[in-house]
């Protein structure tokens, strides 16, 4: 388990979901904290219509080591499904000892070897970590994602879903941004340089596009069936340390 001795937030924000241009009743918030020589990111996704809350808490140290805890809760704080991830790079920086453990409803905990895989802890704030890792690996890799595609199939929750993904760098562009202070006292609008990527493979065979700024996801767009989805960063506050947070710099 991950202990609770962490500092106050360095940065925070939320991701807003839209489908065909209309907001989706779903809340996904996140906070970044310093922890020793590394960082901790916690994020919660809530779906009120399902009384559902998915949480992820991940620590990344300066050597690229990673520890994560994920919970699936319905109507309370007791997890219906639980998963952990741990990776300590060897002396050549490879994740040869990575391991994913998960427990589904009514089943004992199971362990899954995740060596040489990129782990994605479900929440949008971790998109920067995933894409930065893929870019460092040459734009291709095996991705491990906890399965959550259908909340009704509880016997599959958090099972390891592995697929091959590809990443293509599309270039830089300028976008506007709004920033407010941590206490919400002021807001300013400025321009920032972002990097655009196309991510494909698995359920994204048609490709999805991401906008990153210093390793922080600003926007994400994809098409699912006949619907167009968009995720945007909102209510950002604090100071983002940059892509170095993900341990690849």
Secondary structure as a PSIPRED ss2 file (coil, helix, strand):
# PSIPRED VFORMAT (PSIPRED V4.0)

   1 X C   1.000  0.000  0.000
   2 X C   1.000  0.000  0.000
   3 X C   1.000  0.000  0.000
   4 X C   1.000  0.000  0.000
   5 X C   1.000  0.000  0.000
   6 X C   1.000  0.000  0.000
   7 X C   1.000  0.000  0.000
   8 X C   1.000  0.000  0.000
   9 X E   0.000  0.000  1.000
  10 X E   0.000  0.000  1.000
  11 X E   0.000  0.000  1.000
  12 X E   0.000  0.000  1.000
  13 X E   0.000  0.000  1.000
  14 X E   0.000  0.000  1.000
  15 X E   0.000  0.000  1.000
  16 X E   0.000  0.000  1.000
  17 X E   0.000  0.000  1.000
  18 X E   0.000  0.000  1.000
  19 X E   0.000  0.000  1.000
  20 X C   1.000  0.000  0.000
  21 X C   1.000  0.000  0.000
  22 X E   0.000  0.000  1.000
  23 X E   0.000  0.000  1.000
  24 X C   1.000  0.000  0.000
  25 X C   1.000  0.000  0.000
  26 X C   1.000  0.000  0.000
  27 X E   0.000  0.000  1.000
  28 X E   0.000  0.000  1.000
  29 X E   0.000  0.000  1.000
  30 X E   0.000  0.000  1.000
  31 X E   0.000  0.000  1.000
  32 X E   0.000  0.000  1.000
  33 X E   0.000  0.000  1.000
  34 X E   0.000  0.000  1.000
  35 X E   0.000  0.000  1.000
  36 X C   1.000  0.000  0.000
  37 X C   1.000  0.000  0.000
  38 X E   0.000  0.000  1.000
  39 X E   0.000  0.000  1.000
  40 X E   0.000  0.000  1.000
  41 X E   0.000  0.000  1.000
  42 X E   0.000  0.000  1.000
  43 X E   0.000  0.000  1.000
  44 X E   0.000  0.000  1.000
  45 X E   0.000  0.000  1.000
  46 X E   0.000  0.000  1.000
  47 X E   0.000  0.000  1.000
  48 X H   0.000  1.000  0.000
  49 X H   0.000  1.000  0.000
  50 X H   0.000  1.000  0.000
  51 X C   1.000  0.000  0.000
  52 X E   0.000  0.000  1.000
  53 X E   0.000  0.000  1.000
  54 X E   0.000  0.000  1.000
  55 X E   0.000  0.000  1.000
  56 X E   0.000  0.000  1.000
  57 X E   0.000  0.000  1.000
  58 X E   0.000  0.000  1.000
  59 X E   0.000  0.000  1.000
  60 X E   0.000  0.000  1.000
  61 X C   1.000  0.000  0.000
  62 X C   1.000  0.000  0.000
  63 X C   1.000  0.000  0.000
  64 X C   1.000  0.000  0.000
  65 X C   1.000  0.000  0.000
  66 X E   0.000  0.000  1.000
  67 X E   0.000  0.000  1.000
  68 X E   0.000  0.000  1.000
  69 X E   0.000  0.000  1.000
  70 X E   0.000  0.000  1.000
  71 X E   0.000  0.000  1.000
  72 X E   0.000  0.000  1.000
  73 X E   0.000  0.000  1.000
  74 X E   0.000  0.000  1.000
  75 X C   1.000  0.000  0.000
  76 X C   1.000  0.000  0.000
  77 X C   1.000  0.000  0.000
  78 X C   1.000  0.000  0.000
  79 X E   0.000  0.000  1.000
  80 X E   0.000  0.000  1.000
  81 X E   0.000  0.000  1.000
  82 X E   0.000  0.000  1.000
  83 X E   0.000  0.000  1.000
  84 X E   0.000  0.000  1.000
  85 X E   0.000  0.000  1.000
  86 X E   0.000  0.000  1.000
  87 X E   0.000  0.000  1.000
  88 X C   1.000  0.000  0.000
  89 X C   1.000  0.000  0.000
  90 X C   1.000  0.000  0.000
  91 X C   1.000  0.000  0.000
  92 X C   1.000  0.000  0.000
  93 X C   1.000  0.000  0.000
  94 X C   1.000  0.000  0.000
  95 X C   1.000  0.000  0.000
  96 X C   1.000  0.000  0.000
  97 X C   1.000  0.000  0.000
  98 X C   1.000  0.000  0.000
  99 X E   0.000  0.000  1.000
 100 X E   0.000  0.000  1.000
 101 X E   0.000  0.000  1.000
 102 X E   0.000  0.000  1.000
 103 X E   0.000  0.000  1.000
 104 X C   1.000  0.000  0.000
 105 X C   1.000  0.000  0.000
 106 X C   1.000  0.000  0.000
 107 X C   1.000  0.000  0.000
 108 X C   1.000  0.000  0.000
 109 X C   1.000  0.000  0.000
 110 X E   0.000  0.000  1.000
 111 X E   0.000  0.000  1.000
 112 X E   0.000  0.000  1.000
 113 X E   0.000  0.000  1.000
 114 X C   1.000  0.000  0.000
 115 X C   1.000  0.000  0.000
 116 X C   1.000  0.000  0.000
 117 X E   0.000  0.000  1.000
 118 X E   0.000  0.000  1.000
 119 X E   0.000  0.000  1.000
 120 X E   0.000  0.000  1.000
 121 X C   1.000  0.000  0.000
 122 X C   1.000  0.000  0.000
 123 X C   1.000  0.000  0.000
 124 X H   0.000  1.000  0.000
 125 X H   0.000  1.000  0.000
 126 X H   0.000  1.000  0.000
 127 X H   0.000  1.000  0.000
 128 X H   0.000  1.000  0.000
 129 X H   0.000  1.000  0.000
 130 X H   0.000  1.000  0.000
 131 X H   0.000  1.000  0.000
 132 X H   0.000  1.000  0.000
 133 X H   0.000  1.000  0.000
 134 X H   0.000  1.000  0.000
 135 X H   0.000  1.000  0.000
 136 X H   0.000  1.000  0.000
 137 X C   1.000  0.000  0.000
 138 X C   1.000  0.000  0.000
 139 X C   1.000  0.000  0.000
 140 X E   0.000  0.000  1.000
 141 X E   0.000  0.000  1.000
 142 X E   0.000  0.000  1.000
 143 X E   0.000  0.000  1.000
 144 X E   0.000  0.000  1.000
 145 X E   0.000  0.000  1.000
 146 X E   0.000  0.000  1.000
 147 X C   1.000  0.000  0.000
 148 X C   1.000  0.000  0.000
 149 X C   1.000  0.000  0.000
 150 X C   1.000  0.000  0.000
 151 X C   1.000  0.000  0.000
 152 X C   1.000  0.000  0.000
 153 X C   1.000  0.000  0.000
 154 X H   0.000  1.000  0.000
 155 X H   0.000  1.000  0.000
 156 X H   0.000  1.000  0.000
 157 X C   1.000  0.000  0.000
 158 X C   1.000  0.000  0.000
 159 X C   1.000  0.000  0.000
 160 X E   0.000  0.000  1.000
 161 X E   0.000  0.000  1.000
 162 X E   0.000  0.000  1.000
 163 X E   0.000  0.000  1.000
 164 X E   0.000  0.000  1.000
 165 X E   0.000  0.000  1.000
 166 X E   0.000  0.000  1.000
 167 X E   0.000  0.000  1.000
 168 X E   0.000  0.000  1.000
 169 X E   0.000  0.000  1.000
 170 X E   0.000  0.000  1.000
 171 X E   0.000  0.000  1.000
 172 X E   0.000  0.000  1.000
 173 X E   0.000  0.000  1.000
 174 X E   0.000  0.000  1.000
 175 X E   0.000  0.000  1.000
 176 X E   0.000  0.000  1.000
 177 X E   0.000  0.000  1.000
 178 X E   0.000  0.000  1.000
 179 X E   0.000  0.000  1.000
 180 X E   0.000  0.000  1.000
 181 X C   1.000  0.000  0.000
 182 X C   1.000  0.000  0.000
 183 X C   1.000  0.000  0.000
 184 X C   1.000  0.000  0.000
 185 X C   1.000  0.000  0.000
 186 X C   1.000  0.000  0.000
 187 X E   0.000  0.000  1.000
 188 X E   0.000  0.000  1.000
 189 X E   0.000  0.000  1.000
 190 X E   0.000  0.000  1.000
 191 X E   0.000  0.000  1.000
 192 X E   0.000  0.000  1.000
 193 X E   0.000  0.000  1.000
 194 X E   0.000  0.000  1.000
 195 X E   0.000  0.000  1.000
 196 X E   0.000  0.000  1.000
 197 X E   0.000  0.000  1.000
 198 X E   0.000  0.000  1.000
 199 X E   0.000  0.000  1.000
 200 X E   0.000  0.000  1.000
 201 X E   0.000  0.000  1.000
 202 X C   1.000  0.000  0.000
 203 X C   1.000  0.000  0.000
 204 X E   0.000  0.000  1.000
 205 X E   0.000  0.000  1.000
 206 X E   0.000  0.000  1.000
 207 X E   0.000  0.000  1.000
 208 X E   0.000  0.000  1.000
 209 X E   0.000  0.000  1.000
 210 X E   0.000  0.000  1.000
 211 X E   0.000  0.000  1.000
 212 X E   0.000  0.000  1.000
 213 X E   0.000  0.000  1.000
 214 X C   1.000  0.000  0.000
 215 X C   1.000  0.000  0.000
 216 X E   0.000  0.000  1.000
 217 X E   0.000  0.000  1.000
 218 X E   0.000  0.000  1.000
 219 X E   0.000  0.000  1.000
 220 X E   0.000  0.000  1.000
 221 X E   0.000  0.000  1.000
 222 X E   0.000  0.000  1.000
 223 X E   0.000  0.000  1.000
 224 X E   0.000  0.000  1.000
 225 X C   1.000  0.000  0.000
 226 X C   1.000  0.000  0.000
 227 X E   0.000  0.000  1.000
 228 X E   0.000  0.000  1.000
 229 X E   0.000  0.000  1.000
 230 X E   0.000  0.000  1.000
 231 X E   0.000  0.000  1.000
 232 X E   0.000  0.000  1.000
 233 X E   0.000  0.000  1.000
 234 X E   0.000  0.000  1.000
 235 X E   0.000  0.000  1.000
 236 X E   0.000  0.000  1.000
 237 X E   0.000  0.000  1.000
 238 X E   0.000  0.000  1.000
 239 X C   1.000  0.000  0.000
 240 X C   1.000  0.000  0.000
 241 X C   1.000  0.000  0.000
 242 X C   1.000  0.000  0.000
 243 X H   0.000  1.000  0.000
 244 X H   0.000  1.000  0.000
 245 X H   0.000  1.000  0.000
 246 X H   0.000  1.000  0.000
 247 X C   1.000  0.000  0.000
 248 X C   1.000  0.000  0.000
 249 X C   1.000  0.000  0.000
